[in-house]
Amino acid sequence: MLECEALMALGLAGKHTRVVLAGDHMQIGPKLFSVKQDKCSEQTLLNRLFYYYQAENGDVAKQSRIIFNENYRSTKDIVDFVSTHFYVGKSDVIKARGYVPPHPHQHALQFHHVRGECCLDPTSMSWFNAEQILSVVDIVKNIGQAFPGDKVTVEILSEISNPPTGKVINILESADTVKEFERHRKYLFVVKVLKWRKFCHYPLGIAVGLFPEITSLDDGLNVLNIEFQLRRTLSSSVETQMQDFQSLNLFEDGRRRDFRMLPTFTIDPADSQDLDDAISVMDLGDCYEIGVHISDVASFLAKGSELDKYAKLLCTSFYPCGKEPIHMFPKELSANFFSLIPNHDRRAISLIIQVDTKTNCIKKRLVCKSVIHSKRKFSYDEAEDILENNRQHYDLLEMCLLKAWNFAEVHRKYRKQDDWCYKMPDEDVTLGRRRSHLMVEELMVMFNHTVAERLLSDETTRSLIHRTAMPNPQAEISDSETIPILKSVLRCLKTAAERLCHKACILRSNSTHVSRTGHYDLDLDSYTWASSPVRRYIDVIVQRLLHSVIDKTNVRYTAHDIDLSCIEFSRKNDQQSAYERKANALHFALKLSTQSEKKIDGYLPSGFSHLNNSQCKAIREALTNPFTLIQGPPGEKYFLTFFGPRLL
């Protein structure tokens, strides 16, 4: 009843009129803007009359007060919920006295989230929501069909009602219980997204694949490949383009230099296939030449071609632990035609550094297009053995290796000064025999720095700068002991701050003020990525820019194109890091699952390398975290829904 209608009736009441006040004074009150929110209920007629009669002390008034606090129609779960959340916060204020039995398998109280627009009914002048109405109808239908489906014996209580009422007195055959469906919680579902409405938290999709529980590395990597969308198929146009490469002239227009006679070698992991860099050393008497040669992928890859789109889709190669890598290019190109494998002529972009023999000072540098012929592939362990031994007699390539190491060590000391011997340990750094790694790293840094300087010196190019911003030395750091915070939380904050100080990003040169800061960690004013075009697409773009400078041709990229490429590569590079962390965690966790707890606690099992903090954290997550829905932005093609424990 509206308050105005109640007031009209009270206005007609006389001295002998009996007023029956019935209602729920503890329900949600009206929303008023003239008083505070907690005072709104006090303004209602029901509350004012209730408190008025509560203050009466007469016998008639006291005998007339009846508080109903027992419910005979609802189950105990519903009554307790209403009593707790809609009244005074206690479940025993309203008591369930009807002893209504709950559903055998479903919850007595269920909440459903429905969206829709409210419409005004012109006849009744009331608002309704069509989506809610349809949802309620569907829910009621499902409840009617959601009973277990047991075969039972029923005693008819009344045949007059339609349908007749009765009660179950015996269960003849039980249907499937909830436990039958619980088995699916250990399954993984691949869901194809159909649409994602604007105001919905989750997309609408359909299951297109089902994976059983993950018990092997291959199964886990297959799941990761789907999650990161690494599955691709070679189109006929890509295969045709790959076949055309075989007939190309390596020297093309005659602008390439012939370095095939130089003593050239590569240093890579023993099982590596995509060899994109090589080193050469040539003794010229009072000076010698160090050559850093990078596979010239851009000379084969036309911008906008089908193969170019194929590589751009991944943007980088992915390296799962203990398994064959997922190459950015088709394997035939990454492991063969583009790779600087021994005893094959290959196109390259070469940096020739002329060095004074006595002082090891650089006299001049030259960047050019070339054709090289690698004579040998060293593994890092083989190179390390040569550098550690003090034998006097080596073959020519081993002598070249020693000369290259001596040059790299001298210039690393010059570049890093007092920090030349330090390398921050992380997931990319292996402790121990590091000289061969440091030599290759120093030569690649020199190549990338030289390319960046060459591109920045030409006004027509827009180079990519890989930089790490310098921490602010003026920033005030409070003493951790004075901060009222848990030590464990503080340690996490410290770790996050340290990561931010070393966070690298990809920017176009002169695009922002931070892109002019250079590369702080490498102590270089300019730096780019150009030494791994077989496994990084951003290096291919840099090679194309370098081609335009060397050949003095027009640049086919705009500043906007470069900015978009930087953003896309940064995103893909983060995906690659996440993929490799998950793959490593899966690899280690599966190995740990085969070891006894006592053995793991006692010593490191055979076949395990020492783990860094990042790997330990990933393993802990893999062993303890349950799978959840992996969400992505609208437009993502597939979702992965995980149920159950991550490892079994």
C-alpha positions as CSV (number, residue, x, y, z in Angstrom):
1,M,0.0,0.0,0.0
2,L,1.3,3.5,-0.9
3,E,1.8,5.9,2.0
4,C,-0.7,8.4,0.6
5,E,-3.4,5.7,0.5
6,A,-2.6,4.7,4.1
7,L,-2.8,8.3,5.3
8,M,-6.2,8.7,3.7
9,A,-7.5,5.7,5.7
10,L,-6.0,7.0,8.9
11,G,-7.5,10.4,8.3
12,L,-11.0,8.7,8.6
13,A,-10.1,6.9,11.8
14,G,-11.9,7.9,15.0
15,K,-11.5,7.4,18.7
16,H,-12.8,3.8,18.6
17,T,-11.1,2.7,15.3
18,R,-8.8,-0.2,15.6
19,V,-5.6,0.1,13.4
20,V,-3.8,-3.1,12.5
21,L,-0.2,-2.4,11.5
22,A,1.3,-5.3,9.6
23,G,4.5,-5.2,7.7
24,D,8.3,-5.7,7.7
25,H,9.9,-2.8,9.3
26,M,13.4,-4.2,8.7
27,Q,13.2,-4.3,4.9
28,I,15.1,-2.0,2.6
29,G,13.7,1.6,3.0
30,P,13.2,4.3,0.4
31,K,16.0,6.4,-1.1
32,L,15.6,10.0,0.0
33,F,17.8,12.9,-1.0
34,S,16.8,15.3,1.8
35,V,18.2,13.2,4.7
36,K,21.2,11.0,5.3
37,Q,21.2,7.5,3.9
38,D,21.0,5.8,7.3
39,K,18.0,8.0,8.2
40,C,15.8,7.2,5.2
41,S,13.9,4.3,6.9
42,E,13.0,6.5,9.8
43,Q,10.9,8.7,7.5
44,T,8.5,6.0,6.3
45,L,5.0,5.7,7.7
46,L,5.5,2.1,8.7
47,N,8.6,2.8,10.8
48,R,7.0,5.9,12.4
49,L,3.9,4.0,13.4
50,F,6.0,1.0,14.5
51,Y,8.1,3.0,16.9
52,Y,5.1,5.0,18.1
53,Y,3.3,1.9,19.2
54,Q,6.5,0.4,20.6
55,A,6.7,3.3,23.0
56,E,3.1,2.7,24.3
57,N,3.2,1.0,27.7
58,G,-0.5,0.1,28.1
59,D,-1.6,-3.5,28.6
60,V,-3.6,-3.4,25.3
61,A,-0.6,-2.2,23.4
62,K,1.7,-4.8,24.9
63,Q,-0.7,-7.6,24.2
64,S,-1.2,-6.4,20.6
65,R,2.4,-6.7,19.6
66,I,3.1,-9.9,17.6
67,I,6.5,-10.4,16.0
68,F,6.5,-13.2,13.4
69,N,9.9,-14.8,13.2
70,E,9.1,-18.3,12.0
71,N,8.9,-19.5,8.4
72,Y,7.0,-22.6,7.4
73,R,7.4,-22.5,3.6
74,S,11.1,-22.3,2.8
75,T,14.1,-24.5,3.3
76,K,16.5,-23.8,6.1
77,D,19.3,-22.5,3.8
78,I,17.1,-19.8,2.3
79,V,15.7,-18.7,5.7
80,D,19.2,-18.5,7.2
81,F,20.5,-16.5,4.3
82,V,17.7,-14.0,4.5
83,S,18.0,-13.7,8.2
84,T,21.7,-13.2,8.0
85,H,22.0,-10.8,5.1
86,F,18.8,-8.9,5.2
87,Y,18.2,-8.4,8.9
88,V,20.5,-8.3,11.9
89,G,23.4,-10.4,10.6
90,K,22.4,-13.6,12.6
91,S,21.1,-16.8,11.1
92,D,18.9,-17.6,14.1
93,V,16.6,-14.5,14.2
94,I,14.2,-16.1,11.7
95,K,13.6,-19.8,12.3
96,A,12.7,-22.4,9.6
97,R,9.8,-24.4,11.1
98,G,8.4,-26.0,8.0
99,Y,11.2,-28.6,7.7
100,V,11.0,-28.3,3.9
101,P,13.5,-30.8,2.5
102,P,16.2,-29.4,0.2
103,H,16.9,-30.6,-3.4
104,P,19.0,-33.7,-3.2
105,H,21.8,-32.3,-5.4
106,Q,21.2,-28.7,-6.1
107,H,21.6,-25.7,-3.9
108,A,18.4,-24.4,-2.3
109,L,19.5,-20.8,-3.1
110,Q,21.0,-19.9,-6.5
111,F,21.9,-16.5,-8.0
112,H,21.8,-15.8,-11.7
113,H,23.3,-12.8,-13.4
114,V,21.1,-11.4,-16.2
115,R,21.6,-8.2,-18.2
116,G,19.0,-6.4,-20.3
117,E,17.1,-3.2,-20.8
118,C,14.0,-2.2,-18.7
119,C,10.9,-1.4,-20.7
120,L,7.8,0.4,-19.6
121,D,4.4,-1.3,-20.0
122,P,2.0,1.4,-21.0
123,T,-1.0,-0.5,-19.7
124,S,0.1,-1.2,-16.1
125,M,2.7,1.6,-16.1
126,S,5.2,-0.8,-14.6
127,W,8.7,-1.6,-15.7
128,F,9.8,-5.0,-16.9
129,N,13.0,-6.7,-18.2
130,A,12.4,-9.1,-21.1
131,E,15.8,-10.8,-20.6
132,Q,15.1,-11.4,-16.9
133,I,11.7,-12.9,-17.8
134,L,13.1,-15.3,-20.3
135,S,15.9,-16.2,-17.9
136,V,13.5,-17.0,-15.1
137,V,11.4,-19.2,-17.4
138,D,14.5,-21.2,-18.5
139,I,15.7,-21.5,-14.9
140,V,12.3,-22.9,-13.8
141,K,12.3,-25.4,-16.7
142,N,15.8,-26.5,-15.8
143,I,14.9,-26.9,-12.2
144,G,12.0,-29.1,-13.2
145,Q,14.3,-31.3,-15.3
146,A,17.3,-31.2,-12.9
147,F,16.2,-33.8,-10.5
148,P,18.4,-36.8,-10.3
149,G,16.4,-39.0,-12.6
150,D,16.2,-41.9,-10.2
151,K,13.7,-44.7,-10.7
152,V,11.6,-44.5,-7.5
153,T,8.4,-45.8,-5.9
154,V,5.9,-43.0,-5.2
155,E,2.9,-43.0,-2.9
156,I,0.1,-40.9,-4.2
157,L,-1.2,-38.5,-1.6
158,S,-3.9,-36.7,-3.6
159,E,-5.3,-37.5,-7.0
160,I,-7.6,-34.4,-7.0
161,S,-4.8,-31.9,-7.6
162,N,-3.4,-31.6,-11.1
163,P,-0.8,-32.9,-11.3
164,P,-1.3,-35.3,-8.4
165,T,0.9,-34.9,-5.3
166,G,2.9,-37.7,-3.7
167,K,6.0,-38.7,-1.9
168,V,9.0,-40.9,-2.6
169,I,9.0,-44.0,-0.5
170,N,11.7,-46.1,-2.2
171,I,14.6,-45.6,-4.7
172,L,14.7,-48.5,-7.2
173,E,17.7,-47.3,-9.4
174,S,20.0,-44.3,-8.8
175,A,20.9,-42.1,-11.7
176,D,24.3,-40.5,-12.3
177,T,25.4,-38.4,-9.3
178,V,27.4,-35.2,-9.3
179,K,30.6,-37.3,-8.9
180,E,30.2,-38.6,-12.4
181,F,30.6,-35.1,-13.7
182,E,33.3,-34.1,-11.4
183,R,35.7,-36.2,-13.5
184,H,35.5,-33.4,-16.1
185,R,37.2,-31.0,-13.7
186,K,40.6,-32.6,-14.7
187,Y,40.0,-31.9,-18.4
188,L,41.1,-29.0,-20.5
189,F,38.7,-27.5,-23.0
190,V,39.6,-25.5,-26.0
191,V,36.9,-22.9,-26.5
192,K,36.3,-21.0,-29.7
193,V,35.0,-17.5,-29.0
194,L,31.8,-16.7,-30.9
195,K,31.1,-13.2,-29.6
196,W,31.9,-11.0,-26.7
197,R,29.3,-8.6,-25.6
198,K,30.2,-5.2,-24.5
199,F,29.1,-5.4,-20.8
200,C,29.8,-9.1,-20.3
201,H,32.7,-10.4,-18.2
202,Y,33.2,-13.5,-20.2
203,P,32.8,-14.3,-23.9
204,L,30.2,-16.6,-25.5
205,G,32.0,-19.6,-27.0
206,I,31.8,-23.2,-28.0
207,A,34.1,-26.1,-27.0
208,V,36.0,-27.3,-30.0
209,G,38.6,-29.5,-28.3
210,L,39.1,-31.6,-25.2
211,F,42.3,-32.7,-23.6
212,P,42.6,-35.3,-20.8
213,E,44.8,-34.8,-17.8
214,I,48.3,-33.7,-18.6
215,T,50.9,-36.4,-17.7
216,S,53.7,-35.8,-20.2
217,L,55.8,-32.9,-21.5
218,D,54.5,-33.4,-25.1
219,D,50.9,-33.0,-23.9
220,G,51.8,-29.9,-21.9
221,L,53.6,-28.3,-24.8
222,N,50.7,-29.0,-27.0
223,V,48.5,-27.1,-24.7
224,L,50.9,-24.2,-24.5
225,N,51.0,-24.1,-28.3
226,I,47.3,-23.7,-28.4
227,E,47.3,-21.1,-25.6
228,F,49.9,-19.0,-27.4
229,Q,48.5,-19.7,-30.9
230,L,51.7,-21.1,-32.3
231,R,50.0,-23.6,-34.7
232,R,50.5,-22.5,-38.3
233,T,50.1,-24.1,-41.7
234,L,52.2,-23.5,-44.7
235,S,50.2,-22.1,-47.6
236,S,51.0,-23.1,-51.2
237,S,52.2,-19.5,-51.9
238,V,54.7,-19.7,-49.1
239,E,56.0,-23.1,-50.3
240,T,56.3,-21.7,-53.9
241,Q,58.3,-18.7,-52.6
242,M,60.6,-21.1,-50.7
243,Q,61.3,-23.1,-53.8
244,D,62.2,-19.9,-55.7
245,F,65.0,-19.2,-53.2
246,Q,67.0,-22.2,-54.5
247,S,67.5,-20.6,-57.9
248,L,68.5,-17.1,-56.7
249,N,72.0,-15.7,-57.4
250,L,73.8,-15.1,-54.1
251,F,75.7,-12.1,-55.5
252,E,72.5,-10.6,-57.0
253,D,73.5,-7.1,-58.5
254,G,77.3,-7.4,-57.8
255,R,77.3,-5.2,-54.7
256,R,78.2,-8.0,-52.3
257,R,81.7,-8.6,-51.2
258,D,83.2,-12.1,-51.5
259,F,84.4,-13.2,-48.0
260,R,84.2,-16.9,-48.7
261,M,88.0,-17.3,-48.3
262,L,88.1,-15.9,-44.8
263,P,88.5,-18.4,-41.9
264,T,84.9,-18.3,-40.6
265,F,83.2,-20.2,-37.8
266,T,80.1,-20.2,-35.7
267,I,79.6,-20.6,-31.9
268,D,76.2,-21.8,-30.8
269,P,74.7,-24.4,-28.5
270,A,75.4,-28.0,-29.6
271,D,71.9,-28.7,-30.7
272,S,71.2,-25.3,-32.3
273,Q,70.0,-25.3,-35.9
274,D,69.3,-21.6,-36.6
275,L,72.8,-20.3,-36.9
276,D,72.4,-16.6,-37.6
277,D,75.9,-15.2,-36.7
278,A,79.4,-16.1,-37.6
279,I,82.9,-14.8,-36.8
280,S,86.0,-14.5,-38.9
281,V,89.6,-13.4,-38.2
282,M,92.2,-12.4,-40.8
283,D,95.8,-11.6,-39.9
284,L,97.2,-8.6,-41.9
285,G,100.6,-8.2,-40.2
286,D,100.6,-5.0,-38.2
287,C,96.8,-5.2,-37.9
288,Y,94.1,-7.8,-38.1
289,E,90.5,-7.9,-39.1
290,I,87.6,-9.2,-37.0
291,G,84.5,-10.0,-39.0
292,V,81.0,-10.3,-37.5
293,H,78.7,-11.8,-40.1
294,I,74.9,-11.9,-39.7
295,S,72.6,-13.9,-42.0
296,D,71.1,-11.5,-44.5
297,V,67.4,-12.6,-44.3
298,A,66.0,-9.3,-45.5
299,S,67.6,-9.8,-49.0
300,F,65.3,-12.8,-49.5
301,L,62.2,-11.6,-47.7
302,A,60.1,-9.0,-49.7
303,K,58.1,-6.7,-47.5
304,G,54.4,-7.7,-47.5
305,S,55.0,-11.1,-49.2
306,E,53.3,-14.3,-47.9
307,L,56.5,-15.5,-46.2
308,D,56.9,-12.1,-44.6
309,K,53.3,-12.3,-43.2
310,Y,54.0,-15.8,-42.1
311,A,57.1,-14.7,-40.0
312,K,55.4,-11.5,-38.8
313,L,52.6,-13.6,-37.3
314,L,54.9,-15.1,-34.6
315,C,57.4,-12.2,-34.6
316,T,59.9,-14.4,-32.8
317,S,61.0,-18.1,-32.4
318,F,59.9,-20.0,-29.3
319,Y,62.3,-22.5,-27.6
320,P,60.6,-25.1,-25.3
321,C,63.0,-26.9,-23.0
322,G,64.2,-30.2,-24.3
323,K,62.1,-30.0,-27.5
324,E,62.5,-28.8,-31.1
325,P,62.1,-25.0,-31.3
326,I,59.1,-23.4,-33.0
327,H,60.8,-21.4,-35.7
328,M,59.6,-18.0,-36.8
329,F,60.3,-19.1,-40.4
330,P,59.5,-22.5,-41.8
331,K,62.1,-25.0,-40.5
332,E,63.6,-25.6,-43.9
333,L,64.6,-21.9,-44.0
334,S,65.5,-21.4,-40.3
335,A,67.6,-24.5,-40.0
336,N,69.0,-24.6,-43.6
337,F,68.7,-21.9,-46.2
338,F,69.0,-18.9,-43.8
339,S,71.3,-20.7,-41.3
340,L,75.1,-20.1,-41.6
341,I,75.8,-23.9,-41.5
342,P,79.3,-25.1,-42.3
343,N,80.5,-25.7,-45.9
344,H,77.7,-23.7,-47.5
345,D,77.8,-20.3,-49.2
346,R,75.4,-17.8,-47.5
347,R,74.4,-14.2,-47.9
348,A,75.3,-12.0,-44.9
349,I,75.6,-8.5,-43.6
350,S,79.2,-8.1,-42.4
351,L,80.9,-5.8,-39.9
352,I,84.6,-5.7,-40.7
353,I,86.6,-4.3,-37.8
354,Q,90.3,-3.4,-38.5
355,V,92.3,-3.6,-35.3
356,D,95.8,-2.6,-34.4
357,T,97.8,-5.7,-33.4
358,K,99.9,-4.0,-30.7
359,T,97.2,-1.9,-29.0
360,N,94.0,-3.7,-29.9
361,C,92.5,-0.3,-30.8
362,I,90.0,-0.2,-33.6
363,K,91.3,1.6,-36.6
364,K,88.1,1.6,-38.8
365,R,84.8,-0.2,-39.3
366,L,82.9,-1.2,-42.4
367,V,79.4,-2.5,-42.7
368,C,78.6,-4.1,-46.0
369,K,76.7,-6.9,-47.8
370,S,78.6,-10.0,-48.4
371,V,78.7,-13.8,-49.2
372,I,80.5,-16.0,-46.6
373,H,81.4,-19.6,-46.3
374,S,81.5,-21.0,-42.7
375,K,84.3,-23.6,-42.2
376,R,83.2,-25.0,-38.8
377,K,80.6,-25.0,-36.1
378,F,81.9,-24.8,-32.5
379,S,79.6,-25.6,-29.6
380,Y,80.0,-23.4,-26.5
381,D,81.6,-26.2,-24.6
382,E,84.1,-26.8,-27.4
383,A,85.0,-23.1,-27.6
384,E,85.3,-23.1,-23.8
385,D,87.7,-26.0,-23.8
386,I,89.9,-24.2,-26.4
387,L,89.9,-21.0,-24.3
388,E,90.8,-22.8,-21.1
389,N,93.6,-24.9,-22.5
390,N,97.1,-23.3,-22.8
391,R,98.3,-25.4,-25.6
392,Q,100.6,-23.7,-28.1
393,H,99.6,-25.6,-31.3
394,Y,96.1,-25.1,-32.7
395,D,94.7,-25.3,-36.1
396,L,93.8,-22.1,-37.9
397,L,90.3,-21.8,-36.7
398,E,91.2,-22.4,-33.1
399,M,93.9,-19.7,-33.4
400,C,91.2,-17.4,-34.8
401,L,88.9,-18.2,-31.9
402,L,91.6,-17.2,-29.4
403,K,92.3,-14.0,-31.3
404,A,88.6,-13.1,-31.3
405,W,88.4,-13.8,-27.5
406,N,91.3,-11.5,-26.8
407,F,89.8,-8.7,-28.9
408,A,86.3,-9.2,-27.2
409,E,87.8,-9.2,-23.7
410,V,89.8,-6.0,-24.3
411,H,86.8,-4.1,-25.6
412,R,84.4,-5.4,-23.0
413,K,86.8,-4.0,-20.4
414,Y,86.9,-0.7,-22.2
415,R,83.1,-0.5,-22.5
416,K,82.1,-1.7,-19.0
417,Q,85.2,-0.4,-17.1
418,D,85.1,-1.8,-13.6
419,D,82.0,-3.8,-14.3
420,W,83.5,-5.8,-17.2
421,C,83.7,-9.1,-15.3
422,Y,80.2,-8.9,-13.8
423,K,77.1,-10.3,-15.4
424,M,73.8,-10.1,-13.5
425,P,72.5,-13.7,-13.0
426,D,69.1,-14.3,-14.5
427,E,67.3,-17.0,-16.4
428,D,69.4,-16.2,-19.5
429,V,72.7,-16.6,-17.8
430,T,74.4,-19.9,-17.0
431,L,76.9,-19.8,-14.2
432,G,80.3,-21.3,-14.6
433,R,82.1,-21.5,-18.0
434,R,81.2,-18.2,-19.5
435,R,84.1,-16.9,-21.6
436,S,82.8,-18.3,-24.9
437,H,79.4,-16.8,-24.1
438,L,80.9,-13.4,-23.2
439,M,82.9,-13.4,-26.4
440,V,79.9,-13.9,-28.7
441,E,77.9,-11.5,-26.6
442,E,80.5,-8.7,-26.9
443,L,80.8,-9.1,-30.7
444,M,77.0,-9.1,-31.1
445,V,76.8,-5.9,-28.9
446,M,79.4,-4.3,-31.1
447,F,77.6,-5.3,-34.3
448,N,74.2,-4.0,-33.0
449,H,75.8,-0.7,-31.7
450,T,77.5,-0.1,-35.1
451,V,74.3,-0.7,-37.0
452,A,72.4,1.7,-34.7
453,E,75.0,4.4,-35.2
454,R,75.0,3.9,-39.0
455,L,71.2,4.2,-39.1
456,L,71.1,7.2,-36.9
457,S,73.7,9.0,-39.0
458,D,71.4,8.8,-42.0
459,E,68.4,11.2,-41.9
460,T,66.2,9.0,-44.1
461,T,66.1,6.1,-41.7
462,R,64.1,5.6,-38.6
463,S,66.0,3.1,-36.6
464,L,64.8,1.0,-33.7
465,I,66.5,1.6,-30.4
466,H,66.7,-1.0,-27.7
467,R,67.4,0.9,-24.5
468,T,67.3,0.4,-20.8
469,A,66.5,3.6,-18.8
470,M,68.9,4.7,-16.1
471,P,67.6,4.6,-12.6
472,N,67.1,8.1,-11.0
473,P,70.0,8.6,-8.5
474,Q,68.2,11.5,-6.8
475,A,65.2,9.3,-5.9
476,E,64.7,9.1,-2.1
477,I,64.6,5.6,-0.7
478,S,63.0,5.2,2.7
479,D,64.5,2.8,5.2
480,S,62.6,-0.5,5.1
481,E,62.6,-0.8,8.9
482,T,60.5,2.4,9.2
483,I,57.7,1.1,6.8
484,P,54.8,-0.6,8.6
485,I,54.5,-3.5,6.2
486,L,55.0,-7.2,6.3
487,K,58.5,-8.2,5.5
488,S,57.4,-10.8,2.9
489,V,55.4,-8.1,1.1
490,L,58.3,-5.7,1.3
491,R,60.6,-8.2,-0.3
492,C,58.1,-8.7,-3.2
493,L,58.0,-4.9,-3.6
494,K,61.8,-4.7,-3.7
495,T,62.0,-7.5,-6.3
496,A,59.4,-5.7,-8.5
497,A,61.3,-2.4,-8.2
498,E,64.6,-4.1,-9.2
499,R,62.9,-5.5,-12.2
500,L,61.6,-2.1,-13.2
501,C,65.1,-0.7,-13.0
502,H,66.3,-3.2,-15.6
503,K,63.2,-3.3,-17.8
504,A,64.0,-3.0,-21.5
505,C,61.7,-1.7,-24.1
506,I,61.7,-1.1,-27.9
507,L,61.4,2.4,-29.1
508,R,61.9,4.3,-32.4
509,S,64.8,6.7,-32.2
510,N,63.9,10.2,-31.3
511,S,60.2,9.2,-30.9
512,T,60.1,10.2,-27.2
513,H,62.5,11.8,-24.6
514,V,63.2,8.4,-23.1
515,S,64.3,7.0,-26.5
516,R,67.3,9.4,-26.4
517,T,68.7,8.0,-23.1
518,G,70.6,5.2,-24.9
519,H,71.2,1.8,-23.4
520,Y,72.1,2.2,-19.7
521,D,73.0,-1.5,-18.9
522,L,75.3,-1.8,-21.9
523,D,76.9,1.7,-21.4
524,L,76.1,2.7,-25.0
525,D,74.5,5.8,-26.4
526,S,72.6,3.9,-29.1
527,Y,71.7,0.3,-29.6
528,T,69.4,-1.8,-31.7
529,W,68.6,-5.5,-32.5
530,A,70.1,-6.6,-35.7
531,S,72.1,-9.8,-34.9
532,S,69.3,-12.4,-34.9
533,P,67.1,-12.0,-38.0
534,V,66.4,-15.8,-38.2
535,R,64.6,-15.7,-34.9
536,R,63.5,-12.1,-34.4
537,Y,61.3,-10.2,-36.9
538,I,62.4,-6.8,-35.6
539,D,65.9,-7.6,-36.7
540,V,64.6,-8.2,-40.3
541,I,63.1,-4.7,-40.2
542,V,66.4,-3.2,-39.1
543,Q,68.1,-5.1,-41.9
544,R,65.8,-3.6,-44.4
545,L,66.6,-0.1,-43.1
546,L,70.3,-1.0,-43.3
547,H,69.8,-2.1,-46.9
548,S,68.3,1.2,-47.8
549,V,71.3,3.0,-46.3
550,I,73.9,0.8,-47.9
551,D,72.2,0.8,-51.4
552,K,71.0,4.4,-51.0
553,T,67.4,3.5,-51.8
554,N,64.1,4.8,-50.4
555,V,63.0,3.6,-47.0
556,R,59.8,1.6,-47.2
557,Y,58.8,2.3,-43.6
558,T,57.2,5.3,-42.1
559,A,57.6,6.5,-38.5
560,H,54.1,5.2,-37.8
561,D,55.0,1.8,-39.2
562,I,58.1,1.6,-37.0
563,D,56.1,2.6,-33.9
564,L,53.5,-0.1,-34.5
565,S,56.3,-2.7,-35.1
566,C,57.9,-1.7,-31.8
567,I,54.6,-2.2,-29.9
568,E,53.8,-5.5,-31.6
569,F,57.3,-6.9,-31.1
570,S,57.3,-5.9,-27.4
571,R,54.0,-7.7,-26.9
572,K,55.3,-10.8,-28.8
573,N,58.6,-10.8,-26.9
574,D,56.7,-10.8,-23.6
575,Q,54.6,-13.7,-24.9
576,Q,57.8,-15.6,-25.8
577,S,59.2,-15.1,-22.3
578,A,56.0,-16.2,-20.7
579,Y,55.9,-19.3,-23.0
580,E,59.4,-20.3,-22.1
581,R,58.9,-19.8,-18.4
582,K,55.8,-22.0,-18.5
583,A,57.6,-24.6,-20.6
584,N,60.5,-24.7,-18.3
585,A,58.2,-25.0,-15.2
586,L,56.4,-27.9,-16.8
587,H,59.6,-29.6,-17.7
588,F,61.1,-29.3,-14.2
589,A,57.8,-30.1,-12.5
590,L,57.3,-33.3,-14.5
591,K,60.8,-34.4,-13.5
592,L,60.2,-33.6,-9.9
593,S,57.0,-35.6,-10.0
594,T,59.1,-38.7,-10.7
595,Q,61.3,-38.2,-7.7
596,S,60.6,-39.2,-4.2
597,E,60.1,-36.4,-1.7
598,K,63.0,-37.6,0.4
599,K,65.3,-37.7,-2.6
600,I,64.4,-34.1,-3.6
601,D,64.9,-32.8,-0.1
602,G,68.3,-34.5,0.2
603,Y,70.1,-33.5,-2.9
604,L,69.6,-32.3,-6.5
605,P,68.6,-35.3,-8.7
606,S,70.8,-36.2,-11.7
607,G,70.0,-34.4,-14.9
608,F,69.0,-31.2,-13.0
609,S,70.7,-27.9,-13.4
610,H,70.7,-25.4,-10.6
611,L,67.5,-23.3,-10.7
612,N,67.4,-19.5,-10.4
613,N,64.7,-17.6,-8.6
614,S,62.5,-17.2,-11.7
615,Q,62.5,-20.9,-12.3
616,C,61.9,-21.8,-8.7
617,K,58.9,-19.4,-8.6
618,A,57.5,-20.9,-11.8
619,I,57.8,-24.4,-10.5
620,R,56.0,-23.5,-7.2
621,E,53.2,-22.0,-9.3
622,A,53.0,-25.1,-11.5
623,L,52.8,-27.4,-8.5
624,T,50.4,-25.5,-6.4
625,N,48.1,-23.3,-8.5
626,P,44.9,-24.6,-10.0
627,F,44.1,-23.9,-13.6
628,T,41.7,-21.0,-14.2
629,L,40.1,-19.5,-17.2
630,I,42.8,-17.8,-19.4
631,Q,41.2,-14.6,-20.5
632,G,42.2,-12.3,-23.4
633,P,41.0,-9.2,-25.0
634,P,38.0,-9.2,-27.4
635,G,39.0,-10.6,-30.8
636,E,41.1,-13.5,-29.5
637,K,40.2,-16.6,-31.4
638,Y,40.6,-19.3,-28.8
639,F,40.4,-19.5,-25.0
640,L,41.7,-22.3,-22.8
641,T,39.7,-23.3,-19.8
642,F,41.5,-25.4,-17.3
643,F,40.0,-27.4,-14.5
644,G,41.7,-29.3,-11.7
645,P,45.3,-29.4,-10.5
646,R,48.0,-28.3,-12.8
647,L,50.1,-31.5,-12.3
648,L,48.9,-35.0,-11.5
